[in-house]
């Protein structure tokens, strides 16, 4: 399950993430849930308040070329999936 902790400094992050509005540009289509127990695999994310609860620490960047991972948010858990072959498959959750 992908329990995400958002850090304020790039140096604290395991990965840098860029959010795109276009599904075709994204490496990963994610569904954001408010429930930690609903988080599943790499694609269904629950943002947590503490680093100790997280499976990964992320830092959001403002340019795609700075990112380790490009994501696009989808409106249904059934649409959440890897969109491309990527080195981070099975590493977020």
C-alpha positions in Angstrom: 0.0 0.0 0.0 1.3 3.4 -0.9 1.4 5.6 2.2 2.8 8.9 1.0 4.6 11.4 3.2 5.2 14.8 1.5 8.4 16.5 2.5 9.2 20.1 2.3 12.9 19.7 1.3 14.1 17.8 -1.8 17.0 16.3 0.2 14.5 14.5 2.5 12.7 12.7 -0.3 13.2 9.3 -1.7 11.7 10.3 -5.0 10.7 13.6 -6.8 7.2 13.6 -8.3 5.7 15.8 -11.0 1.9 16.0 -11.4 0.6 16.2 -15.0 -3.0 16.7 -16.1 -2.5 14.4 -19.1 -2.8 10.7 -18.5 -0.7 10.0 -21.6 2.3 11.8 -20.1 2.2 10.1 -16.7 4.2 7.1 -15.7 1.7 6.2 -13.0 -2.1 7.0 -12.8 -2.9 7.4 -9.1 -6.1 7.5 -7.1 -5.8 9.6 -3.9 -7.8 8.1 -1.0 -8.3 9.6 2.5 -8.2 6.1 4.1 -4.8 4.5 4.9 -6.5 1.1 4.9 -7.8 1.7 1.3 -4.3 2.4 -0.1 -3.2 -0.5 -2.4 -0.1 -1.3 -4.3 1.7 1.6 -6.0 -1.3 3.3 -7.6 -3.8 4.0 -4.7 -2.2 6.6 -2.5 -3.0 7.7 1.0 -1.1 10.8 2.2 0.0 10.4 5.8 0.9 13.0 8.4 4.0 11.3 9.8 7.1 10.0 8.2 7.1 6.9 10.4 3.7 5.9 8.9 4.9 6.3 5.3 6.1 3.7 2.8 7.8 6.5 0.8 8.7 10.1 1.2 8.0 12.3 -1.9 8.9 15.9 -2.9 6.7 17.5 -5.6 8.6 19.4 -8.3 7.3 22.0 -10.7 9.0 20.7 -13.9 8.7 17.2 -15.4 12.4 17.0 -16.2 13.2 17.3 -12.5 11.0 14.3 -11.6 11.8 10.6 -10.9 8.1 9.9 -11.4 5.3 11.6 -13.3 1.8 11.0 -12.0 -1.7 11.9 -13.1 -4.6 11.8 -10.6 -7.6 9.8 -11.8 -11.2 9.9 -10.4 -11.6 6.1 -9.8 -9.5 3.5 -8.0 -10.2 1.1 -10.9 -8.3 3.5 -13.3 -5.2 3.7 -11.1 -2.3 1.8 -12.7 1.2 2.0 -14.1 0.9 3.6 -17.5 4.5 2.9 -18.5 7.3 0.5 -17.7 9.2 2.1 -14.8 12.0 1.4 -12.4 9.8 2.3 -9.4 7.2 -0.5 -10.1 6.4 -2.2 -6.8 8.6 0.2 -4.9 6.1 2.7 -3.6 3.8 0.6 -1.5 
